[in-house]
Amino acid sequence: MVDRSPFRSPQLQAAYLQRHESRSQAWPKPFVERSISTSWGETHVCECGNTDAPALVMLPGVGSPAYTLARLATMLAGDFHIF
């Protein structure tokens, strides 16, 4: 079976996953992580903010993780229910 991992070594994979986990902690607290089934497959969604406020859907660029929007989400979480 062919290894299709994007990582050149288990050490690089561990370093990436550790960095990803630490960067993910920047998302506004509290938040809920959801997995939504779509016609394109499973989509990971982080939900936070004021649940009584208007909904705001934030979409990172293709191939970008949600935490790239963490700073903006933090600024908007008081005024919006963010997905």
C-alpha positions in Angstrom: 0.0 0.0 0.0 1.3 3.4 -0.9 1.8 6.0 1.9 -0.2 9.1 0.9 0.8 11.1 3.9 1.8 14.8 3.1 4.4 14.5 5.8 8.0 13.5 5.1 8.4 11.9 8.5 6.5 11.1 11.7 8.5 13.8 13.5 7.4 16.5 11.0 3.8 15.3 11.3 4.0 15.5 15.2 5.4 19.0 15.0 2.7 20.1 12.6 -0.1 18.6 14.7 1.3 20.2 17.9 1.5 23.7 16.2 -2.1 23.1 14.8 -3.4 22.3 18.3 -1.7 25.3 19.9 -3.0 27.7 17.1 -6.5 26.2 17.4 -6.6 27.4 21.1 -6.8 31.0 19.8 -10.4 30.6 18.8 -12.8 32.6 21.0 -14.0 30.8 24.1 -16.4 29.2 24.6 -16.8 27.5 21.3 -18.4 24.3 19.9 -16.8 22.1 17.2 -19.2 20.4 14.9 -18.9 18.1 11.9 -21.5 18.8 9.2 -22.3 16.3 6.5 -22.5 17.9 3.0 -22.7 16.7 -0.5 -18.9 17.4 -0.7 -18.2 15.4 2.4 -17.7 16.2 6.1 -17.1 19.9 7.0 -15.5 21.0 10.3 -17.4 24.0 11.9 -16.4 26.1 14.9 -19.4 27.9 16.5 -19.0 30.7 19.0 -20.2 34.2 19.9 -23.5 35.6 20.9 -26.2 33.1 20.1 -28.9 35.8 20.3 -27.1 37.9 17.6 -27.3 37.6 13.8 -25.4 34.7 12.3 -22.1 35.3 10.6 -20.5 32.5 8.5 -16.7 32.9 8.2 -15.0 30.9 5.5 -11.2 30.6 5.4 -9.4 30.4 2.1 -9.0 27.0 0.4 -6.6 24.9 2.3 -6.6 27.3 5.3 -7.6 26.1 8.7 -10.3 27.9 10.8 -7.8 29.3 13.2 -6.6 31.8 10.6 -9.9 33.6 11.4 -9.5 33.5 15.2 -8.4 37.1 15.6 -11.3 38.4 13.6 -13.7 36.0 15.3 -12.6 37.3 18.7 -13.3 40.9 17.6 -16.8 40.0 16.3 -18.0 37.3 18.8 -19.8 39.8 21.0 -21.9 41.1 18.1 -22.5 37.9 16.1 -23.2 34.2 16.3 -20.2 33.0 14.4 -20.0 29.8 12.3 
